[in-house]
């Protein structure tokens, strides 16, 4: 934890009391007990909470999505009384109105003024481990597969936050919400967000280059 | 077909299908309690909503339609505890094994949505007067640091340190 611990914990407390999302960083683990207690105290200050109508609609819509065999059907969600009857009549408009439109995040990043930027040596990359690099305005995680390298954007496809590589679980983690992505950019959690944008990458003479910007 | 007819048809569809979704219906009603349970542990709406959705998407599809209501509740809360463990593990950059067991949410009591306030009151009651006062003013009354300092006749810097120490002390209290 950088700086004085009491300052850092106060920042977290202050965010919680303003109703903000918990944004933590690596060093915060040293005060894990104080932080989890602060969250708990903040959580009871207004008594037991109920889901907001907009969230109920969003949840209903998420449950409504066909998720493969065994997943809740639209009919089941309708019966469950999550307010979808109106949504069915209006073509789902009501629930969509409360949620940002899905991010189209599967296209590779192709900057209009793109140029290949040298970001690392092949020797810097460890098989099975992500390495964060920047190529001008393009942030990416590199993954080595033998003599080849793949890359995905370092920005979460749902909230625009910088991902970090969790080597223990071998996935990319969003610090802003519980979203995780595999090395190929596909979501590895139940949220099923869009995949991360691919980033163009090539290996030239043992050096790794990413298509980035000046 | 008019909008009313479309709505009537949707309504008819709801009425005609009661048996198919009994477990889902129970689970969806329980989600209010799950949300309150999670909110009481993460302290903010955005994270509570994300985690509740995670629990719903993970648990509901796996329910057996003839499962007992108590089993459904138990499964939802087990899933919620697992999601909370994953949440803290991810946010703090620790493996779940590294999170001390007492930091992970305890098994839910019944009714789980109402135990939070009482538990916190019991925790605060175990603290020294100064520690209890600073946490009460800050968290329960919503005072700013400056206001707490004024109320307790102290400085902002000293209150910040006291707040951290009080939180550490509160974390050690084991409410019965």
Interface residues (C-beta under 8 A of the other chain):
Chain A: X5 X6 X7 X9 X10 X13 X16 X17 X19 X20 X21 X22 X24 X25 X26 X28 X29 X31 X32 X33 X34 X35 X36 X37 X38 X39 X40 X41 X42 X43 X44 X45 X47 X48 X49 X50 X51 X52 X55 X58 X59 X62 X63 X67 X70 X71 X72 X73 X75 X76 X77 X78 X79 X80 X81 X82 X85 X86 X88 X89 X164 X166 X168 X173 X175 X177 X178 X180 X189 X190 X191 X192
Chain B: X3 X6 X7 X10 X11 X13 X14 X17 X18 X20 X21 X24 X25 X27 X28 X31 X32 X35 X36 X39 X40 X41 X42 X43 X44 X45 X46 X47 X48 X49 X50 X51 X52 X53 X54 X56 X57 X58 X60 X61 X62 X83 X86 X87 X88 X90 X91 X92 X93 X94 X95 X98 X99 X100 X103 X113 X114 X116 X117 X119 X120 X135 X138 X139 X140 X142 X145 X160 X161 X163 X164 X167 X168 X170 X171 X172
